[in-house]
Amino acid sequence: MNMMTRTKASMRFKLAGTAAAVMMATGTMATVANAQEQVRWQVPIAFPSNLVGLSTPVVHLSESLQAASGGNINLRYYEPGELIPAFEILDAVSEGQYPAGFTWIGYDQGSIPSLPLYAGAPFGMEPSSYLAWYYHGDGHTLLEEIYEPYNVQPLLCSMIGPEAAGWFAEPVESLEQMDGLRIRFAGIGGRVMERLGASVTMLPGGELYQAMERGTIDATEFSAPAVDRILGMQEIVNNYLMPGWHQTFTTAFLLVNQDSWNSLEEASRAQIEMGCRSATLFGLSESEWENPLALQGFVEEGVNAQVLPEEVLQELRTITHEVQQEIANEDDMFRRVLDSQQDWMRIHGEWRTKGYLPKEYYLPENIQQLD
């Protein structure tokens, strides 16, 4: 047998072995799927399911789990208000009214002050450093401790980058313009705006268009360009502020009733955890694709996409520090989480500053086209 004949024979043998292995694995997977428990969960969600990066990950999660489990895990999500109001998800899951809910956990800052640090914090981490801290640092462990008294298991299930700083009737040149302004603002940033004299209210995303159109509020922030475009804010107001100093990232979590979580088989828990990690990547990548396109569309349509002056950002950072210090003095868990985040930011910042190219290299005018 010559070399070529031996090579062909060897390849046929390997291919046959691979095919047999695939058939055995497929048969094993089918057997596991057939033996797996049936999970049928009703899942209320806090955002309409078409919002890029905010709620589209729960659609991805539902479809992925359905496919990966051979139909054994069915997470049926319900639009805001179909089962319960958007702001009542934590209570409903904690009490066992529903086995799980999908939400922006910063909505519950009134009862749990530390949650905005997980949901989207002012002058906080970038997505990559947050994910490192959450998965490999203290993040997930501390959050489990936070939710333990509520009988809830938290799963990070979505992430996008920075929000915009909001929609305003006039360009913002000074923070004195915030005094007396009626504005929808969320999280710790809302307390900063109150410190500046603004009248802050919290409204779900689905109510913002009408509130702006009717003049109930003068300005609003909600999310990133792709989401704001879906909401149609550009049809009402023309001044769009950036960067999102108040939320350098935004996350959403699948909150699971702890008793429901504990009752699941190990395989089902593993699939749901993997599904949420997949959904987090899906949301981040989808939003990073859609947001630049939405911003480009705003500019082409005449929206004034304004970047806040450096002196304004510095003043906001100073006030943010004061507000965070006050919250930390009142709530020990807030202090523990913020200390952990900032310790990691100092370490990661060294890598981020030295390991990555300066942002100037990413400016559009510095991108060199090929001839």
C-alpha positions in Angstrom: 0.0 0.0 0.0 1.6 3.3 -1.1 1.6 6.5 1.0 -1.4 8.1 -0.8 -3.5 4.9 -0.5 -2.6 4.7 3.2 -3.6 8.3 3.7 -6.9 7.9 2.0 -7.6 4.8 4.0 -6.7 6.6 7.2 -9.0 9.5 6.3 -11.9 7.1 5.6 -11.3 5.5 8.9 -11.3 8.8 10.7 -14.4 10.0 8.9 -16.2 6.8 9.7 -15.2 7.1 13.4 -16.3 10.7 13.5 -19.6 9.8 11.9 -20.1 7.0 14.4 -19.2 9.4 17.3 -21.7 12.0 16.0 -24.4 9.4 15.7 -23.7 8.1 19.2 -23.6 11.7 20.6 -26.9 12.6 18.8 -28.5 9.5 20.2 -27.2 10.3 23.7 -28.5 13.9 23.4 -31.8 12.7 22.2 -32.0 10.3 25.2 -31.0 13.0 27.6 -33.6 15.4 26.1 -36.3 12.7 26.3 -35.4 12.1 30.0 -35.1 15.7 31.0 -37.7 17.3 33.2 -40.4 19.6 31.7 -40.0 23.2 32.6 -42.9 25.5 31.8 -42.3 29.0 33.2 -44.3 32.2 32.7 -41.9 35.1 32.7 -43.1 38.7 32.9 -40.6 41.2 31.4 -40.0 44.9 32.1 -39.5 46.1 28.5 -41.4 45.5 25.3 -39.7 42.5 23.7 -38.5 44.5 20.6 -36.1 46.8 22.3 -32.5 46.1 21.0 -30.2 44.7 23.7 -32.6 45.4 26.5 -35.3 42.8 25.9 -34.3 41.1 22.6 -32.0 38.9 24.8 -35.0 37.3 26.5 -36.4 36.4 23.1 -33.0 34.8 22.3 -33.0 33.1 25.7 -36.5 31.6 25.2 -35.8 30.4 21.7 -32.3 29.0 22.5 -33.6 27.1 25.5 -36.5 25.7 23.6 -34.0 24.4 20.9 -31.2 23.2 23.2 -33.6 21.3 25.5 -35.5 19.6 22.7 -38.6 21.5 23.8 -38.3 20.5 27.5 -37.6 24.1 28.8 -40.2 26.6 27.8 -39.7 30.1 29.1 -42.8 32.0 27.8 -42.2 35.7 28.2 -45.1 38.2 28.6 -45.0 41.9 27.6 -45.0 44.6 30.3 -48.5 44.8 31.9 -49.8 41.5 30.4 -49.3 39.7 33.7 -48.1 42.4 36.1 -46.8 46.0 35.9 -43.2 46.4 34.9 -42.0 47.7 38.3 -43.5 44.8 40.3 -41.4 41.9 39.0 -39.1 41.5 42.0 -42.0 41.2 44.4 -43.9 38.8 42.2 -40.9 36.5 41.8 -39.9 36.8 45.5 -43.4 35.8 46.6 -43.5 32.9 44.1 -46.3 34.4 42.1 -44.2 33.7 39.0 -41.1 31.5 38.8 -39.0 34.1 37.0 -39.0 37.6 35.7 -36.7 39.6 33.3 -36.0 43.2 34.4 -33.6 46.1 34.9 -32.9 45.6 38.6 -32.2 49.3 39.2 -35.9 49.8 39.4 -35.8 48.4 42.9 -33.2 50.9 44.2 -35.8 52.2 46.7 -35.7 49.0 48.7 -32.2 47.8 47.7 -29.9 50.8 47.3 -27.0 48.7 45.9 -28.8 47.4 42.8 -28.1 50.4 40.5 -24.4 49.5 40.8 -25.3 46.3 39.0 -27.8 47.7 36.6 -25.9 50.7 35.3 -23.8 53.1 37.4 -22.6 56.7 36.8 -19.0 56.9 35.8 -18.8 53.2 36.3 -17.1 50.3 34.4 -17.2 49.6 30.7 -18.9 46.4 29.7 -15.8 44.3 29.4 -14.5 45.2 32.9 -18.0 44.7 34.4 -18.3 41.2 32.9 -14.8 40.3 34.3 -15.8 41.6 37.7 -19.2 40.0 37.7 -18.2 36.5 36.4 -14.6 36.2 37.9 -14.6 38.7 40.7 -16.9 39.5 43.6 -19.9 40.5 41.4 -22.1 37.5 41.3 -21.4 36.3 44.8 -22.3 39.7 46.3 -25.5 39.9 44.2 -26.5 36.5 45.5 -26.0 37.8 49.0 -28.1 40.8 48.2 -31.0 38.8 46.9 -30.9 36.0 49.5 -33.4 37.7 51.9 -35.8 38.0 48.9 -35.6 34.3 48.0 -34.3 35.1 44.5 -31.6 33.7 42.4 -30.2 36.4 40.0 -28.8 35.6 36.6 -27.1 38.2 34.4 -29.0 37.8 31.1 -28.4 41.0 29.0 -25.9 43.8 28.6 -25.4 46.8 26.4 -22.9 49.6 26.4 -23.5 53.2 27.5 -26.8 54.9 27.3 -27.3 58.4 25.9 -27.5 61.2 28.5 -31.0 62.0 27.3 -33.3 64.1 25.1 -33.6 67.8 25.9 -35.6 70.7 24.4 -32.4 72.9 24.3 -28.7 72.2 24.0 -27.1 71.8 27.4 -24.2 74.1 28.1 -24.5 74.4 31.8 -25.9 72.3 34.7 -27.8 75.3 35.8 -30.3 74.4 33.1 -31.3 71.4 35.2 -32.8 73.5 37.9 -36.6 73.2 37.8 -36.5 70.7 34.8 -39.1 68.0 34.9 -37.2 64.9 33.8 -37.4 61.1 33.7 -34.2 59.8 35.0 -33.2 56.4 36.5 -30.8 55.0 39.0 -28.1 56.9 40.9 -28.1 59.5 38.1 -31.6 60.5 39.2 -30.3 61.5 42.6 -27.6 63.5 40.9 -30.2 65.3 38.8 -32.3 66.0 41.9 -29.2 67.5 43.6 -29.0 69.9 40.6 -32.6 71.0 41.2 -34.4 68.8 38.7 -37.8 67.3 39.4 -37.1 63.6 38.7 -39.8 61.0 37.9 -39.6 57.4 36.9 -41.7 56.1 34.0 -41.6 52.9 32.1 -40.2 53.1 28.5 -43.6 52.6 27.0 -44.9 55.8 28.5 -42.2 58.2 27.6 -43.3 59.2 24.1 -46.7 60.3 25.4 -45.2 62.0 28.4 -42.9 64.0 26.2 -45.5 64.8 23.6 -48.0 66.0 26.2 -45.5 68.0 28.1 -45.8 66.0 31.3 -42.0 66.0 31.4 -39.5 68.4 29.8 -36.7 65.9 29.2 -35.9 62.2 29.4 -33.2 59.6 29.3 -34.0 56.0 28.7 -31.5 54.0 26.7 -29.1 53.9 23.8 -29.7 55.2 20.3 -31.2 52.0 18.8 -33.8 51.7 21.6 -34.5 55.5 21.7 -35.1 55.3 17.9 -37.7 52.5 18.4 -39.4 54.6 21.0 -39.6 57.5 18.5 -38.1 60.2 20.7 -36.5 61.9 17.7 -40.0 62.8 16.5 -40.6 65.0 19.5 -37.3 66.6 20.6 -34.1 67.4 18.7 -31.3 67.6 21.2 -29.6 64.3 22.1 -27.0 64.4 24.7 -24.0 62.0 25.1 -22.1 60.3 26.6 -24.1 58.3 29.1 -22.3 59.4 32.2 -25.1 58.1 34.4 -25.0 54.6 32.9 -21.7 53.4 31.4 -23.4 50.1 30.8 -26.9 48.7 31.2 -27.8 45.2 32.3 -30.9 43.1 32.6 -31.3 40.1 34.8 -33.4 37.0 34.9 -34.6 36.9 38.5 -35.6 33.4 39.5 -37.6 32.4 42.6 -35.1 30.5 44.7 -37.5 27.6 45.5 -38.2 27.2 41.7 -34.5 27.3 41.0 -33.7 24.7 43.7 -36.4 22.4 42.4 -34.8 22.2 38.9 -32.6 19.3 37.9 -28.9 20.2 37.5 -29.1 19.8 33.7 -31.9 22.4 33.5 -30.1 24.9 35.8 -27.0 24.5 33.6 -28.9 25.1 30.4 -30.6 28.2 31.8 -27.3 29.6 33.0 -25.7 28.9 29.6 -28.7 30.4 27.9 -28.3 33.6 29.9 -24.6 33.9 29.1 -25.5 33.5 25.5 -28.2 36.1 25.8 -25.8 38.5 27.4 -23.4 38.2 24.5 -26.3 38.4 22.0 -27.5 41.7 23.6 -24.1 43.3 23.7 -23.1 42.4 20.2 -26.6 43.3 18.7 -26.6 46.7 20.5 -23.0 47.4 19.4 -24.1 46.8 15.8 -27.4 48.7 16.0 -26.4 51.7 18.1 -23.9 53.2 15.6 -26.4 52.8 12.8 -29.2 54.5 14.8 -26.9 57.4 15.8 -25.9 57.8 12.1 -29.6 57.9 11.2 -30.3 60.6 13.9 -27.5 62.8 12.5 -28.7 62.4 8.9 -32.2 63.4 10.0 -31.0 66.6 11.7 -30.9 65.5 15.3 -28.3 67.6 17.3 -26.2 64.8 18.8 -24.4 66.9 21.4 -21.3 65.7 23.4 -21.4 67.2 26.9 -18.5 69.7 27.5 -15.7 68.3 29.7 -16.3 70.9 32.4 -19.9 69.7 32.7 -18.8 66.0 32.9 -16.3 66.9 35.6 -19.0 68.7 37.7 -21.3 65.7 37.3 -18.6 63.4 38.4 -18.0 65.5 41.6 -21.7 65.5 42.4 -21.9 61.7 41.7 -19.1 61.1 44.2 -21.0 63.1 46.8 -24.2 61.2 46.2 -22.5 57.8 46.3 -20.7 58.8 49.5 -24.1 59.6 51.1 -25.6 56.3 50.0 -22.6 54.4 51.2 -23.0 56.0 54.7 -26.6 54.8 54.8 -26.1 51.3 53.3 -23.3 48.9 54.1 -23.9 46.7 51.1 -23.8 49.6 48.7 -20.4 50.5 50.2 -19.1 46.9 49.8 -20.2 46.6 46.2 -18.9 50.0 45.2 -15.5 49.4 47.0 -15.2 46.1 45.1 -16.0 47.6 41.8 -13.6 50.5 42.2 -10.8 48.2 43.4 -11.2 46.3 40.2 -11.5 49.5 38.1 -8.1 50.6 39.4 -6.5 47.3 38.4 -8.3 47.0 35.1 -7.8 50.6 34.3 -4.0 50.1 34.3 -4.5 47.4 31.7 -7.2 49.4 29.8 -4.9 52.4 29.6 -1.7 50.7 28.6 -3.0 47.6 26.8 -5.5 49.2 24.4 -4.9 51.9 21.8 -5.9 55.4 22.8 -9.4 56.3 21.7 -8.0 58.9 19.3 -7.1 56.0 17.0 -10.7 55.1 16.7 -11.9 58.6 15.6 -13.6 58.4 12.2 -11.2 60.9 10.6 -8.2 58.7 11.7 -9.4 55.5 10.1 -7.2 55.1 7.0 -9.0 53.8 4.0 -7.2 51.5 1.5 -6.4 53.0 -1.9 
